[in-house]
């Protein structure tokens, strides 16, 4: 089953909500960006935009790239979030999408992610 997508636009303040442990697809309209010429595209979920150590899993919670979790289509990117990517305490988090190309590094999208509480319905013995 394909998760319902969350539709976003490459821009500032692209905020969304998701339930804890939910799988979801973020579909991002990339109008104005040449994603075909990009050498890398990366999306991160972090505790805040002020992370101290980008290699610390306590600060950067999920990472997606063109080789792992991001696909591109004509004018759009799809970022696939698995349950493990969203299984964090309910709170406000920060997300950011960066594009690297021959012309430099561009922050294409930022915003707040609110992770909401949901029941753990895994089967118990």
Secondary structure, DSSP 8 states (H G I E B T S, - for coil): ----EEEEESSS---EEEETT--EEEEEE-TT---TT-SEEEEEEES-TT-S-TT-TTTEEEEEETTBBEEEETTEEEEEE-GGGS-S-SEEEEEEEEEEETTEEEEEEEEEEEEE---------
